[in-house]
């Protein structure tokens, strides 16, 4: 519960000001104060927080997530969140969508879980509804842009758990793959184990990806795709260890010994954390 300092000796921030500094919703700040996780001071009718307390609390959340986070949302909570997010995206309610993401993160979900158990599934549902003519192209595009903004919104709360010997990865999509949501998720998962990431963007020729991998002495090239990858583009990366994931890899051409197909971002993260680098198709 907020206390009432008689003479505050340090600058105090409103919840809105503190939320803006951290890139979270003011409601999230309020929940942290009410739970006693972050000291709050009531001046009149306004609750404020100290800048030093805010920095200390943020440091604790980044460095010791297991000690400061709740067990996490259950299956029912995830299902309800997906339903509410779907509705908010169709309505164009970005603020409501951000509140959903903030609440899940406050309740102990990781950014990776938000990607995989919320955003990915809702985007997939919207795609199916668009293909069936239930959702128009404009509404779908607006929803996709909102999801991109949700990823940016959640990024500051990505917990980085560095491995003993972090590597370097080049992340991109090959020509023909213009979608960048999967690319963003891939970057976040690789970065979450302390790896250095060179993000090249979408529709980058394999030869250009190979050039950057060579210049940076990359340990791994990570590709995201929703369309079948071109065999010649993959062949241009033959000198490098390549991981590729996404719906398009189900029909990836066999016979590429330098390519590992990995359907799970979480599995990739676990292998990188264990220094178990993919080698060949897995």
C-alpha positions as CSV (number, residue, x, y, z in Angstrom):
1,X,0.0,0.0,0.0
2,X,1.2,3.5,-0.7
3,X,2.7,5.4,2.2
4,X,2.7,9.2,2.8
5,X,6.1,10.8,3.1
6,X,6.1,14.0,5.1
7,X,8.9,15.7,3.2
8,X,10.1,13.8,0.1
9,X,13.7,14.5,-0.5
10,X,14.0,13.0,-4.0
11,X,12.0,13.6,-7.2
12,X,8.7,11.7,-7.3
13,X,7.1,10.5,-10.5
14,X,3.4,10.0,-11.2
15,X,2.4,6.5,-12.2
16,X,1.9,7.7,-15.8
17,X,5.4,9.2,-15.9
18,X,7.0,6.1,-14.5
19,X,5.0,3.9,-16.9
20,X,6.2,6.0,-19.8
21,X,9.8,5.6,-18.7
22,X,9.5,1.8,-18.6
23,X,7.2,1.5,-21.7
24,X,4.4,-0.1,-19.7
25,X,0.8,0.8,-19.1
26,X,0.0,3.0,-16.0
27,X,-2.4,0.3,-14.8
28,X,0.7,-2.0,-14.6
29,X,2.5,0.5,-12.4
30,X,-0.6,0.7,-10.2
31,X,-0.7,-3.1,-9.8
32,X,3.0,-3.2,-8.9
33,X,2.4,-0.6,-6.2
34,X,-0.8,-2.3,-4.8
35,X,1.0,-5.6,-4.6
36,X,3.8,-4.0,-2.6
37,X,6.4,-4.9,-5.2
38,X,7.2,-1.2,-5.8
39,X,7.1,1.4,-3.0
40,X,4.5,4.1,-3.7
41,X,3.9,7.5,-1.9
42,X,0.5,9.1,-1.8
43,X,0.6,12.9,-2.0
44,X,-3.0,14.2,-1.7
45,X,-5.0,12.0,-4.1
46,X,-2.0,11.1,-6.4
47,X,0.2,8.1,-6.0
48,X,3.8,8.6,-6.9
49,X,7.0,6.6,-7.0
50,X,10.7,7.5,-6.5
51,X,13.0,7.3,-9.5
52,X,15.6,5.3,-7.5
53,X,13.0,2.8,-6.4
54,X,11.8,2.4,-10.0
55,X,15.3,1.7,-11.3
56,X,16.0,-0.8,-8.5
57,X,12.7,-2.6,-9.1
58,X,13.4,-2.8,-12.8
59,X,16.8,-4.3,-12.1
60,X,15.3,-6.9,-9.9
61,X,12.8,-8.0,-12.5
62,X,15.6,-8.3,-15.2
63,X,18.2,-10.1,-13.0
64,X,16.0,-12.3,-10.9
65,X,12.8,-13.1,-12.7
66,X,12.3,-16.4,-10.8
67,X,12.3,-14.6,-7.5
68,X,10.0,-11.7,-8.4
69,X,7.5,-13.2,-10.9
70,X,4.3,-15.0,-10.2
71,X,4.0,-18.7,-11.3
72,X,2.4,-17.6,-14.5
73,X,-1.1,-17.6,-16.2
74,X,-2.9,-20.9,-16.4
75,X,-4.4,-22.4,-19.6
76,X,-7.7,-20.8,-19.0
77,X,-6.1,-17.4,-18.6
78,X,-4.2,-17.8,-21.9
79,X,-7.4,-18.8,-23.7
80,X,-9.3,-15.8,-22.3
81,X,-6.5,-13.5,-23.2
82,X,-6.5,-14.8,-26.8
83,X,-10.2,-14.3,-27.1
84,X,-10.0,-10.7,-25.7
85,X,-7.0,-9.8,-27.8
86,X,-8.8,-11.1,-30.9
87,X,-11.7,-8.8,-30.1
88,X,-9.6,-5.8,-29.4
89,X,-7.6,-6.2,-32.6
90,X,-10.8,-6.4,-34.7
91,X,-12.0,-3.3,-32.9
92,X,-8.8,-1.5,-33.4
93,X,-8.4,-1.0,-29.6
94,X,-4.6,-0.9,-29.2
95,X,-4.7,0.4,-25.6
96,X,-6.9,-2.6,-24.6
97,X,-4.6,-5.0,-26.4
98,X,-1.6,-3.5,-24.5
99,X,-3.4,-4.0,-21.2
100,X,-3.9,-7.7,-22.0
101,X,-0.2,-8.1,-22.7
102,X,0.8,-6.2,-19.6
103,X,-1.5,-8.2,-17.4
104,X,0.0,-11.5,-18.6
105,X,3.5,-10.2,-18.1
106,X,2.6,-8.9,-14.6
107,X,1.2,-12.3,-13.8
108,X,4.5,-14.1,-14.5
109,X,4.3,-14.8,-18.3
110,X,7.6,-14.4,-20.2
111,X,7.8,-12.3,-23.4
112,X,8.5,-15.6,-25.2
113,X,5.3,-17.1,-23.9
114,X,3.4,-14.0,-25.0
115,X,4.8,-14.4,-28.5
116,X,4.0,-18.1,-28.7
117,X,0.8,-18.6,-26.7
118,X,-0.9,-15.3,-27.5
119,X,0.3,-13.3,-30.5
120,X,1.2,-16.2,-32.8
121,X,-2.1,-17.9,-32.3
122,X,-4.3,-14.8,-32.7
123,X,-2.4,-13.8,-35.8
124,X,-2.9,-17.3,-37.2
125,X,-6.7,-17.1,-36.4
126,X,-6.9,-13.7,-38.2
127,X,-5.2,-15.2,-41.2
128,X,-7.7,-18.0,-41.4
129,X,-10.6,-15.6,-41.0
130,X,-9.2,-13.4,-43.8
131,X,-8.8,-16.4,-46.1
132,X,-12.4,-17.3,-45.4
133,X,-13.7,-13.8,-46.2
134,X,-14.7,-13.2,-42.6
135,X,-12.2,-10.5,-42.0
136,X,-11.4,-7.8,-44.6
137,X,-7.8,-7.1,-45.8
138,X,-7.8,-3.6,-44.2
139,X,-8.8,-4.9,-40.8
140,X,-6.3,-7.8,-41.0
141,X,-3.5,-5.4,-41.9
142,X,-4.4,-3.0,-39.0
143,X,-4.4,-6.0,-36.6
144,X,-1.0,-7.1,-37.9
145,X,0.4,-3.6,-37.3
146,X,-1.0,-3.6,-33.8
147,X,0.7,-7.0,-33.1
148,X,3.9,-5.5,-34.3
149,X,3.4,-2.6,-31.8
150,X,2.6,-5.1,-29.1
151,X,5.9,-6.8,-29.7
152,X,7.8,-3.5,-29.4
153,X,5.8,-2.7,-26.2
154,X,6.7,-6.0,-24.6
155,X,10.4,-6.0,-25.7
156,X,11.7,-3.9,-22.7
157,X,10.5,-6.7,-20.4
158,X,12.4,-9.4,-22.2
159,X,14.5,-11.2,-19.6
160,X,18.0,-11.9,-20.7
161,X,19.7,-15.0,-19.2
162,X,23.2,-14.9,-20.6
163,X,25.0,-18.2,-21.3
164,X,28.6,-18.7,-20.4
165,X,29.8,-18.4,-24.0
166,X,27.3,-16.4,-26.0
167,X,27.6,-16.6,-29.8
168,X,26.7,-14.5,-32.7
169,X,23.7,-15.0,-35.0
170,X,22.6,-13.4,-38.3
171,X,18.8,-13.3,-38.6
172,X,16.8,-12.6,-41.8
173,X,14.2,-13.9,-44.2
174,X,15.1,-14.9,-47.7
175,X,13.6,-13.5,-51.0
176,X,9.9,-14.2,-51.2
177,X,9.3,-13.9,-47.5
178,X,8.2,-10.4,-46.6
179,X,6.6,-11.2,-43.2
180,X,8.6,-9.8,-40.3
181,X,6.6,-10.9,-37.2
182,X,8.2,-14.3,-37.1
183,X,11.6,-12.6,-37.7
184,X,11.0,-10.3,-34.6
185,X,10.1,-13.3,-32.5
186,X,13.2,-15.1,-33.6
187,X,15.4,-12.1,-32.8
188,X,13.9,-11.9,-29.3
189,X,14.4,-15.6,-28.5
190,X,18.0,-15.6,-29.7
191,X,18.8,-12.4,-27.8
192,X,17.2,-13.8,-24.6
193,X,20.2,-16.1,-24.1
194,X,22.6,-13.2,-24.4
195,X,23.6,-13.9,-28.0
196,X,24.6,-11.0,-30.3
197,X,22.1,-10.6,-33.1
198,X,22.5,-9.0,-36.5
199,X,19.0,-8.4,-37.8
200,X,19.1,-8.0,-41.6
201,X,15.3,-7.7,-42.2
202,X,13.1,-9.4,-44.8
203,X,13.7,-10.6,-48.3
204,X,17.5,-10.6,-48.1
205,X,19.4,-12.7,-50.8
206,X,21.2,-15.7,-49.4
207,X,24.5,-14.4,-50.7
208,X,24.1,-11.1,-48.8
209,X,23.2,-13.0,-45.6
210,X,26.3,-15.1,-46.2
211,X,28.5,-12.0,-46.6
212,X,27.3,-10.6,-43.2
213,X,27.8,-14.0,-41.5
214,X,31.3,-14.1,-42.8
215,X,32.1,-10.5,-41.8
216,X,30.8,-11.0,-38.3
217,X,32.2,-14.6,-37.9
218,X,28.7,-15.7,-37.0
219,X,28.1,-19.0,-35.3
220,X,24.6,-19.4,-36.7
221,X,22.3,-18.1,-39.4
222,X,18.7,-18.1,-38.4
223,X,15.9,-17.8,-41.1
224,X,12.2,-17.3,-40.6
225,X,9.8,-18.3,-43.4
226,X,6.2,-18.9,-44.2
227,X,6.8,-19.8,-47.8
228,X,8.9,-22.7,-49.2
229,X,12.6,-21.6,-49.2
230,X,14.4,-21.5,-52.5
231,X,17.0,-24.3,-52.8
232,X,19.5,-22.0,-54.5
233,X,19.2,-19.4,-51.8
234,X,19.9,-22.0,-49.1
235,X,22.8,-23.4,-51.1
236,X,24.4,-19.9,-51.1
237,X,24.6,-20.3,-47.3
238,X,26.4,-23.7,-47.5
239,X,29.5,-22.4,-45.7
240,X,27.5,-21.6,-42.6
241,X,25.4,-23.4,-40.0
242,X,21.8,-22.5,-40.8
243,X,18.6,-22.9,-38.7
244,X,15.3,-22.3,-40.5
245,X,11.8,-22.3,-38.9
246,X,8.2,-21.3,-39.7
247,X,5.3,-22.8,-41.7
248,X,7.2,-22.8,-44.9
249,X,9.8,-25.3,-43.7
250,X,7.4,-28.2,-43.9
251,X,8.2,-28.4,-47.6
252,X,11.9,-27.4,-47.3
253,X,14.0,-29.3,-49.8
254,X,16.0,-32.2,-48.3
255,X,19.7,-32.8,-48.9
256,X,21.0,-29.6,-47.3
257,X,23.4,-30.8,-44.7
258,X,24.2,-27.3,-43.4
259,X,20.4,-26.7,-42.7
260,X,18.6,-27.6,-39.5
261,X,14.8,-27.4,-39.5
262,X,13.6,-26.3,-36.1
263,X,9.8,-25.9,-35.5
264,X,10.0,-24.7,-31.9
265,X,11.5,-21.3,-30.9
266,X,11.6,-22.5,-27.4
267,X,13.6,-25.6,-28.4
268,X,16.1,-23.4,-30.3
269,X,16.5,-21.1,-27.2
270,X,17.2,-24.2,-25.0
271,X,19.8,-25.5,-27.4
272,X,21.5,-22.1,-27.6
273,X,21.5,-21.8,-23.9
274,X,23.1,-25.2,-23.6
275,X,25.7,-24.4,-26.3
276,X,24.2,-27.3,-28.3
277,X,24.4,-25.7,-31.7
278,X,22.4,-27.3,-34.5
279,X,24.4,-29.2,-37.1
280,X,22.5,-30.5,-40.0
281,X,18.8,-31.3,-40.2
282,X,17.2,-32.1,-36.9
